[in-house]
């Protein structure tokens, strides 16, 4: 199951969207407007102060760092083995808890105008 499928199912189960609303949004080719703090920031928005996640679920996350077993083996074998494990890390996905925010919980990040003086 992909992250988009997980978000679709979890948002309907949590009552954030009805199935009809979610299907309508997805039929336009857009993604559901539920994103992590970092994703909203990347898109030019910040989460409003005091807002709590609308949905907390487990999503797939990518890493190219070694897994727990590799780190433990390296720790037992010493520093040289740790360097080898880092060099030969196997990129993989793992499940991690994610806090998602809706569009109503964010606001655009205001960029200072060139003529405005910064307060510092």
Secondary structure, DSSP 8 states (H G I E B T S, - for coil): --HHHHHHHHHHHTTSS-HHHHHHHHHTT---SEEEHHHHHHTTEEE-TT---SEEEEEEEEE-S--HHHHHHHHHH-HHHHHHHHHT---EEEEEEEEEEEGGGEEE-----TTS----
